[in-house]
Amino acid sequence: MTQTNPTLDDVWRLFQETDRKFQETDRQMKESAQEASRRFQEADRRFQETERVIKESALETERLMKESALETDRKFKETDQKFKELKDLFTSQWGRLMEALVEGDLVPLLIQHGIPVSDTSTRLKGKCPDGGNYEFDILAHNGIEMVVVEVKTTLRPDDVKHFLYKLDHMKGWIPRYAQNRIYGAVAWLTADAGAEIMAENRGLLSIRATGDSASIVNAATFRPRAW
């Protein structure tokens, strides 16, 4: 078989064909690279958009949670304030009922106990020389002797201590009573932590409200302390 050597034209055609294929390949690679870049940029744009939406959602969720927490706190404070107001109203009204109950029986009770008072007054208020305020619930008097009554729905040891402090200062706060012989009494519906025993040990009359009446519950041999 005879081998034919390529002519110059054959070489040139081969070169042109190779060059064409190379350029086509280069074009395809550039197009692929551009498409890949476009897709990457689109993916990056979508990622950034998704990130923005997530951040906005997180901020909105945080804002709503803060608003909800503030609203819940406001409603809780309002409810707590209303509860306190109702509690104060109930305590005040119940305290007045207790005072009325004790005052109604007070004169005969004290006379039976050897203190001949003739009349009563309630809610004596004023200012202390140091700028504070004082209040005494019930006073029973006869011009010489006086019984000052502290009324508590529930009597506690701290109530006894505070009342004794007021009695210790009463004549200084209210000079018109400086020459009176003053006795102290606590009136209560219930007592905690032995407060009624503490009151008696400190020389106070102890008056317990029961049902629609009141009674002195000190021991028969008890003698009240005089201020």
C-alpha positions in Angstrom: 0.0 0.0 0.0 1.4 3.4 -1.0 1.5 6.1 1.8 0.7 9.7 0.6 2.4 12.6 2.3 0.1 15.4 3.4 0.3 18.5 1.3 0.6 22.0 2.6 -3.1 22.5 2.0 -3.9 19.5 4.1 -1.8 20.8 7.0 -3.4 24.2 6.7 -6.9 22.8 6.8 -6.0 20.6 9.8 -4.6 23.7 11.5 -7.7 25.7 10.8 -10.0 22.9 12.0 -8.0 22.5 15.2 -8.1 26.2 15.8 -11.8 26.3 15.2 -12.4 23.5 17.7 -10.1 25.3 20.2 -12.0 28.5 19.8 -15.4 26.7 20.1 -14.1 24.9 23.2 -12.9 28.3 24.6 -16.2 29.9 23.9 -18.1 27.1 25.6 -15.8 27.3 28.6 -16.3 31.0 28.8 -20.1 30.6 28.5 -20.0 27.9 31.2 -17.9 30.1 33.4 -20.3 33.0 32.9 -23.3 30.8 33.6 -21.6 29.4 36.7 -20.8 33.0 37.8 -24.4 34.1 37.1 -25.8 31.2 39.1 -23.4 31.8 41.9 -24.4 35.5 42.0 -28.1 34.5 41.9 -27.6 32.0 44.7 -25.7 34.6 46.7 -28.5 37.2 46.2 -31.1 34.7 47.3 -28.9 33.8 50.3 -28.6 37.4 51.3 -32.3 38.0 50.8 -33.1 34.9 52.9 -30.7 36.2 55.6 -32.3 39.6 55.5 -35.8 38.1 55.8 -34.6 35.9 58.7 -33.1 39.0 60.5 -36.2 41.0 59.9 -38.3 38.1 61.2 -36.1 37.8 64.2 -36.2 41.5 65.0 -40.0 41.5 64.5 -40.4 38.5 66.7 -38.2 40.1 69.4 -40.2 43.3 69.1 -43.5 41.4 69.5 -42.1 39.5 72.4 -41.0 42.7 74.2 -44.3 44.3 73.5 -46.1 41.2 74.8 -43.9 41.1 77.9 -44.5 44.8 78.5 -48.2 44.3 78.0 -48.3 41.3 80.3 -46.3 43.1 82.9 -48.6 46.1 82.7 -51.7 43.9 83.0 -50.1 42.1 85.9 -49.3 45.4 87.7 -52.8 46.6 87.1 -54.3 43.4 88.4 -51.9 43.4 91.4 -52.9 47.1 92.1 -56.6 46.3 91.9 -56.1 43.3 94.2 -54.3 45.5 96.7 -57.0 48.1 96.5 -59.7 45.5 97.0 -57.6 43.9 99.9 -57.1 47.4 101.5 -60.8 48.1 101.1 -61.8 44.8 102.6 -59.3 45.3 105.4 -60.5 48.8 106.0 -64.2 47.8 106.0 -63.5 44.8 108.2 -61.5 46.9 110.5 -64.3 49.4 110.9 -66.7 46.5 111.6 -64.3 45.2 114.3 -64.0 48.7 115.8 -67.8 49.1 115.8 -68.2 45.7 117.5 -65.6 46.4 120.1 -66.7 49.9 120.8 -70.3 48.9 121.3 -69.4 46.5 124.2 -66.4 48.5 125.5 -67.9 50.7 128.3 -69.7 47.8 130.1 -66.8 45.5 129.7 -64.4 48.0 131.3 -66.8 48.9 134.1 -67.1 45.2 134.9 -63.3 45.1 135.0 -63.1 47.9 137.5 -62.4 50.8 135.1 -65.4 53.2 135.3 -65.3 54.8 131.9 -68.3 56.7 130.7 -67.9 57.3 126.9 -65.8 56.5 123.9 -64.3 58.1 120.8 -62.7 56.6 117.7 -59.8 57.2 115.3 -57.8 59.9 117.1 -55.2 61.1 114.6 -52.5 63.7 114.6 -48.9 64.5 113.9 -45.9 63.6 116.1 -43.4 66.3 117.0 -40.8 64.5 114.9 -43.1 64.9 111.8 -44.6 61.4 111.8 -48.3 60.6 112.2 -50.1 58.8 115.0 -53.5 57.1 115.1 -55.4 55.5 118.0 -58.4 53.3 117.2 -60.7 53.6 120.2 -60.5 55.7 123.4 -62.7 55.1 126.4 -62.5 57.8 129.1 -64.0 59.3 132.3 -61.8 62.4 132.6 -59.2 60.8 134.9 -58.7 57.3 133.5 -58.5 56.3 129.8 -58.3 53.0 128.0 -56.7 53.1 124.6 -57.7 50.2 122.3 -55.7 48.9 119.3 -58.0 46.9 117.0 -56.5 44.1 114.9 -58.3 41.5 112.8 -55.2 39.3 113.4 -53.0 40.2 116.3 -49.3 39.6 115.9 -46.3 40.2 118.2 -45.1 43.1 116.1 -48.5 44.8 116.6 -48.1 44.5 120.3 -44.6 46.0 120.2 -45.8 48.9 118.0 -48.8 49.6 120.2 -46.6 49.7 123.3 -44.3 52.2 121.5 -47.4 54.4 120.9 -48.5 54.2 124.5 -45.0 55.1 125.7 -45.2 58.3 123.6 -48.9 59.2 123.8 -48.6 61.8 126.6 -45.8 63.5 124.8 -47.7 63.5 121.5 -51.0 64.6 123.0 -50.3 66.9 126.0 -54.0 67.2 127.0 -53.8 63.6 128.2 -50.6 64.1 130.2 -52.4 64.0 133.5 -54.6 61.0 132.7 -54.0 57.5 133.9 -53.8 55.5 130.6 -54.4 51.8 130.2 -53.8 49.9 127.0 -55.9 47.2 125.4 -55.7 45.1 122.2 -58.8 43.8 120.5 -58.5 41.0 118.1 -60.4 38.3 116.2 -57.5 35.9 115.9 -53.9 36.0 117.3 -50.7 34.6 115.9 -47.5 33.3 117.6 -48.8 33.8 121.2 -49.4 37.5 120.7 -52.3 37.5 123.1 -50.1 36.1 125.9 -47.4 38.6 125.0 -49.9 41.4 125.3 -51.1 40.3 128.8 -47.5 39.9 129.9 -46.8 43.5 128.9 -49.8 44.7 130.9 -52.3 45.1 128.2 -56.0 44.2 128.4 -56.9 41.6 125.8 -60.3 41.8 124.2 -61.4 39.1 121.9 -64.2 39.7 119.3 -66.4 36.6 119.0 -69.5 36.5 116.8 -71.5 39.7 117.5 -69.9 40.5 120.9 -66.6 41.0 122.6 -65.1 39.9 125.9 -62.0 40.5 128.0 -60.0 37.3 128.1 -57.3 38.2 130.6 -56.8 36.0 133.7 -59.0 36.9 136.7 -56.0 38.1 138.7 -54.7 40.3 135.9 -54.1 44.0 136.7 -53.4 46.3 133.7 -50.4 48.5 133.5 -50.9 52.2 133.8 -49.1 54.8 131.7 
